Amino acid sequence: MQLNVNSRSYEVDIEPDTPLLWVLRDVIGLTGTKYGCGIAACGACTVHLDGEPVRSCSVSISAAAGKRVTTIEGLSPDSSHPLQKSWVAEQVPQCGYCQSGQIMQAAALLAKNPNPSRSEIVGHMNGNICRCGTYHRIIAAIQRASREG
């Protein structure tokens, strides 16, 4: 199966119902996308599929074939994306486990709405779980990125 991940082409020989998450991590070696729950309920595994945020634990490799997949590694090669910089400035991470999924979810929002309101941010980010509870910092980082983007 042919995959386009972070603007690179990959040929993978794997069962078509294999979750995209495992192909990204175990076959291609991009480990920034995390396994959280395996049932698309936490958002830790969020990547973009043709620009839309999806939970890679519940997207089969066959559904991703022929589409553009963007992972946290593909967001920016040098961590210069406005969200990555604002995440650091707002000191968002504690344990850091959910952060790549949070950033990818937020990046999809800012791509469509570069100046979201607080309520639009909260609504869009709903479903991405941070077990450390840094939601107020996540919102502040998205607001900062929208101002400085």
HURA-V450936 format. One record per run of one state. SS is the DSSP state (A for helix, B for strand, O for the rest). FROM is the first residue (numbers start at 1). TO is the last residue. If there is no record, write none. Layout:
BEGIN
ss from to
SS FROM TO
SS FROM TO
END
This chain:
BEGIN
ss from to
O 1 1
B 2 5
O 6 7
B 8 11
O 12 18
B 19 19
A 20 28
O 29 45
B 46 49
O 50 51
B 52 55
O 56 59
B 60 60
A 61 64
O 65 67
B 68 70
O 71 71
A 72 75
O 76 81
A 82 89
O 90 98
A 99 112
O 113 117
A 118 125
O 126 134
A 135 148
O 149 149
END
